Amino acid sequence: MSLNNAPWYVKLGLFGMKTRKTAMMFMWISATAGIALTLYFNDFLMLLFLLAAVWYWNSIKWIDANDGW
């Protein structure tokens, strides 16, 4: 995967990830943790996990649309 032409948010969001499977795993873990912790603790800070999941999703979509994995 080449991130040379990627925007900063894609480079930062996928830093150290080599495959789409790894990025999807991080996205789903973040989404699950965000939902579970928000429901259990009812804490606004836990929504950061959901924001991370959205960030991963947007980064994955950008890579898919541009140069692939």
N, C-alpha and C positions, 0 to 999 in steps of 0.2 A: 504494500500500500504506500503510495506516495502522497505526502501531505505538503508538497512544495507550494502548490497554488491554493491551498485551503485557507479559509478565513481563520482568524485567531481563535475563535470559539471552537472550531473543529479540531485544530491542533491541540488546544488545551484539553478539550473534552475526551479526545481519544489518545492522549499521551501514553505511550507505553503499550498500547493495545495493538496486537498484530492481526487479529482476525475479527470478522463480523460476529462470530459466535461469542467471543469474549465480550465485545461491546454490548451485545444483546443481553448477555448474562448480567452485566453490571446494571443495565437499564432496568431489567425485571427485578433484580434485588433491590434497587433503589425505590422503585415504584411500590413493591410489596412492603418494604420497611416503612416507607412514608405513610402508606394507608394504615398499616397495622399500628404504628406508633401514634399516629394522629388520633385514631379511634380510641386507643387504649389510654393514652396520657392526655389527649385533648390539648396538645401544646402546639403553639404556632411555629416554634422552631423545628418541629418535626416535618413541617411542610417543605423544608429545605431538601429533604430526600426526594420529594415529588418534583421539585425544580431540577434536581440533578437528573432525574429520569427523563424529563422533557429535554434537557440539554443533551443527554446521550442520544435520544431519539432524533433530534434535529441534526446532530453530527453524523449519525448513521445515514440519515436520509441524504445529506449533502454528499457523502462519499459514494453512496449508491447512484446518485444522479450524475456524478461527475466522472470519476475514474475507477470506481469499483474497488474491490479488495484484492 
